[in-house]
């Protein structure tokens, strides 16, 4: 008999939904069994999977321990062995595949930046995140809901991955933070149990904000791409005359940066800082960088002008990691703060490691010039006018269809804006390229919203692109309501 559940929880990059509505411990247990079954199918031999080791961890949400327990039960009953990492950042799971002999995959119980009532699972196999196709197949297996018991159950053991991680990068970045004052805002999520200690061991003076894990996120939401969540960090950086501030999302795979003047850096700006440093240090003749459709044209142009190759790709950590691997890129990143380092690292998104690299770059700049500041560095880049990310609610069942309609309409009407549309890019959503900037609309991979972003050479053109696009989207949503 087919198991019934809300299929929307199986997204493009992970599994995510509301606990008590979309998720129960029972469903997590079944997903654990389905995961094992999927790996068996992938290898075409169940005996190659049974008895192998996977790692499991969870984020700071109140229901994460209970859901994790059920997930582990499903994995063990299916014959997999489990290293229990406990409360930890998602990147610790990815790290475990490279550092613990015999580990073939990781599962992290997390809903990242979503509100406290949400949870989910991020999964890998053979050091590769589940793709949209993998997740769709896992969904079909989960529907079965009943799997024969393994001939022999697996076992579970505790594993302290955090202490191992801190020791490794304390040694790699020893002294890299000397002379720097850094404010670290962990938003009561997972970053606080790793980053402050590591950055101190690098030599930084660290001022902590909200390091204690609390799944209710009582101080602010753990989402550094939302400007409102950075207010405490901005104030503390200015109050303490810190060199900069670092913020993490709920599972510490996304980073936010605030400069010495208390201004938040757009993701493409600190990506550019990383890229320029890598171009300067690498021995590769033409280093490759991958970024997403929401990024500024300045990022792509500056990388190219400095001898790199910049590739635009789809938003979503799964998509970016796949493209990065395909192109053998040294670094990739998203506006939201996912930064993937292949240069000196393993190629996945780890905000705590990205913080180490940012500390290292800024420390080196200050050693060369004691008057150096992050704000002055940003001011040296070409000036454009950009919007914050705009989020417009749209039901999941309509958002992709509307984007497809807009792709067709804009291709037929290049003069719908005051400035002519030079190009329509449909890698992910619709990116309209104008002579002096762009307008972007795409469907979120994880939430029932559109995300929009705009860039222009003048404030007037920026306002025009934003106003006109939002007007077009609003009319589309009105049409949907009229049909309901």
RANOR-V653895 format. One line per field, one symbol per residue. psi: psi as a letter, one per 40 degrees, with the letter a starting at -180 (. if undefined). burial: b if it has 24 or more other C-alpha atoms within 12 Angstrom, else e. A space follows every 10 residues. Layout:
BEGIN
psi->???
burial->???
END
This chain:
BEGIN
psi->hhhhiheddg adeahhahhe ddiidddddd dddddddddd ddefhddedh eihiihiiae ideddddddd dddddddeei ihhheahiid dddddddddh heheiihhhi ebeiideiaa hhiihffhih iddddddddd ddddehiiii dhiaiiiihg dddddddded ddfhedehei hhhhheffbe deeddddddd eeeihhhihf dhhheegddi iggeehddee ddddddddde fidiihiiad efeiiihhae eehihidddd dddddddddd diehdgihhh iieeiidddd dddddeeihh hhaiihdddd ddddddefid iiiideehhh hdheaeeihh dddddddddd ddddddddhd eiidddddee iihihiiihh hhihideedd dddddddddd degeedidii hdihhfdhah hhhideaihh hihieeigii hiiiiieidd dddddddddd dddddddddd dde.
burial->eeeebebbbb bbbbbbbbbe ebbbbbbbbb bbbbbbbbbb eeeeeeeebb bbbbbbbbbb bbbbbbbbbb bbbbbbbbbb bbbbbbbbbb bbbbbbbbeb eebbbbbbbb bbbbbbbbbb bbbbbebbbb bbebbbbbbb bbbebebeee eeebbbeebb bbeebbeebb eebebbbbbb bbbbbbbbbb bbbbbbbbbb bbbbbbbbbb bbbbbbbebb bbbbbbbebb bbbbbbbeee ebbbbbbbbb bbbbbbbbbb bbbbbbbbbb bbbbbbbbbe eeeeeebbbb bbbbbbbbbb bbbeeebbbb bbbbbbbbbb bbbbbebbbb bbbbbbbbbb bbbebbbbbb bbbbbbbbbb bbbebeeeee eebbbebbee eeebbbbbbb bbebeeeebb ebbeebbeeb eeeeeebebb bebbbbbbbb bbbbebbbbb bbbbbbbbbb bbbbbbbeee bbbbbbeebb eebeebbeee eeee
END
